[in-house]
Amino acid sequence: MSVLPLVFTSGWASGINAYAVVLLLGLFGATGLSDEVPEALQRTDVLIAAGVLFLCEAVADRIPYVDSVWDSVHTVIRPVAGAVVAALLAGESGSLPELAAGAVGGSTALASHLVKAGTRMAVNTSPEPFSNIAVSTAEDLSVAGVLTFAVFNPVAAAVVAGTLLVLGICAVALMASRIRRFRRRRAQRREERRLAATIRSRE
């Protein structure tokens, strides 16, 4: 069977949490649960690095506004990670050109990353931190569940990932006004800090 469904699912998951994808796929390969995982992802140093970065993301992702900064930094990292993982998976299976796999994985990761970042910007407009924790936990569980499902049933998992991606895009579109308010408030805070700094310098 073509590795394309797994490539698509891993790309979707990478856009949400690239470190979890590398860690989970590496563990699946190292434990023999999947023969599709390339050796590069099973290396001990890769697993350790992915585990440490996953823990860093788990903390940053649950703190209001810090999660949006983290997402901004990962606007490039997540799509690149999705493309690299996809290319490695394609190279391991030989059923899909690596360049095509990288394009699918990277573009899917970018789309899901934009959905995640947009959702977080909307969530950050709420004054309490509990929604951030709930959303982050739901994202991590979704990535773990769908990616694990993909190891055993890649086609069905790809359908689930595609459905979640479409639903996420629709949700962000509905929350667009809330995101715009968030941006206006952030710009206003920056202006207030700038004015305060100017006043202090004159004093």
Secondary structure, 3 states (H helix, E strand, C coil): CCCHHHHHHHHHHHHHHHHHHHHHHHHHHHCCCCCCCCHHHCCHHHHHHHHHHHHHHHHHCCCCCHHHHHHHHHHHHHHHHHHHHHHHHHHHHCCCCHHHHHHHHHHHHHHHHHHHHHHHHHHCCCCCCHHHHHHHHHHHHHHHHHHHHHHHCHHHHHHHHHHHHHHHHHHHHHCHHHHHHHHHHHHHHHHHHHHHHHHHHHC
